[in-house]
Amino acid sequence: MPEVVLSNFAFGIATILDGLLWLYLWIIIISALLSWVSPDPYNPIVRFLRAVTEPVLHQVRRRMPFVYAAGIDFSPLVVIVAIRLVQWVVVNSLLELAVRLRNG
């Protein structure tokens, strides 16, 4: 019986984490696309996108200065790859754990 509870817990955590990672991935994509058109910086949506993405993108730019080359900022691409890597490794590991706990 405890295995079922742990299995459901692992599956729930994996599902929530996967959903949050997908949401953040799309926020990064939208923010990167908006940077091409120079939107109004006082727009509440633009401010929200910048507030949510800029701390992460700034850390990538600081730790990997080569991501900004020839006037093109590749930090969103690095973050997207990192998100997908976390999804493949962590989320899939949690799902595999849930299946193993369920099957005994």
C-alpha positions, 0 to 999 in steps of 0.5 A: 500500500505505501508503494502506491502512495509513493508511486502516485506522489512521484507521478504527481511531482513529475507531472507538475514539474513537467507542466511548470517547465513547459510553461517556463519554456514558452515564457522564454520563447515568447520573451525572446520573440518580443525582444525582436519587435521592441515592445512598450517596456511599460506594458504589464505583460512585457514587464511580467515576462522580463521579471520572470525571464531576466533573472535566469537569462542574466545568470546564463549571460554572466556565467557563459559570456560567449552566448552573446555573439555577433549581436545575437543573444543565445541565452534563451536557447541555452535556457531552453536546452537546459529546460528540455534536459531537466525534463528528459532526466528528472521528469522521466526519472520520476515517472520511471520511479513511479512505474517501478514503485507501482509494479513492485 
